């Protein structure tokens, strides 16, 4: 069974082809295309047989069924991704797949199928640098335009209007972990719990530091597995975490995601950091000293722990989380806790 009706798919295909005579005749499962590995729900390949003036034809598409909402009270991942494709895809400087049809509530999307020429595991140095360039180009395009983007209420605004939602979710996540005494990589260390307590009591300070960076449009889950390489062009998928905020959050997530998906990168982290800094200096004139940039990255790591990673650790079943606990600790948790120890100090109340 497909999550949409024939009428919904027909209407979408008529818009896609600009042909009011099109009629869907049949829908078949097809091999799942080797496109970016969206983790936000189920993905199926769909071949559509349709009739148009002059005969029959077929089209390969991708059906996505995103999972739930990002946070209670916020737009779901499907709403965000469909909203991006419908309203902003013509403005972002990176190619995106065409949206054929979508449920208004975001429970399903039908996208054009895009076959990647090179799998993420085979990315070379130039592929990563091009991805950084496109990320910087996207940030430049919407640099300082938070007010203009306010009309798109489905975008997350974690450091402004949605701030309390994310902080409360992080606090609840820590409380659940302590109550259930898992995962042990967090609850088994008093030092880790104390450091998390320090972070959560000074979360406003973390946010204030990041608010000094002009906000822009964020992809939210930028990584090689959400990018298809097609004839030398990079096509970005997986916009279900689209948001408004400082671009360094996107950059930090990209670096973390790359290291998680591909431990042996063909270039050093300093080269990725440096490429982004150079691009943003050339594009918007912002210049960060080495010390300033290192400090901002520390604050970005802290905020990512609050916004995404604590909830992930708390909600993942032991059978899922325990096998990756050591990697979570080394790649995500410890760098963020080191940043807390470096940048935050306990407040003294008299």
Buried (B, 14 or more C-beta within 10 A) or exposed (E): EBBBEBEBBBBBBBBBBEEEEBEBEEBEEBEBBBBBBBEBBEBBBBBBEBEBEEEEEEBBBBBBBBBEBBBEEBBBBBBBBBBBBEEBBEEBBBBBBBBBBBBEEBBBBBBBBBEBEBEBEEBEEEBBBBBBBBBBBBBBBBBEBBEEBEEBEBBBBBBBEBBEBBBEBBBEBBEBBBEEEBBEBBBEBEEBBEBBEBBBEBBEBBBEBBBEBBBBBBBBBBBBBBBBBBEEEBBBBBBBBBBBBBBBBBBBBBBBBBBBBBEEBEBEEEBBBEBBBEBBEEBBEBEBEEEEBEBBBBBBBBBBBBBBBBBEBBEBEEEEBBEBBEEBBEBBBEBBBBBBEEBBEEEEEE
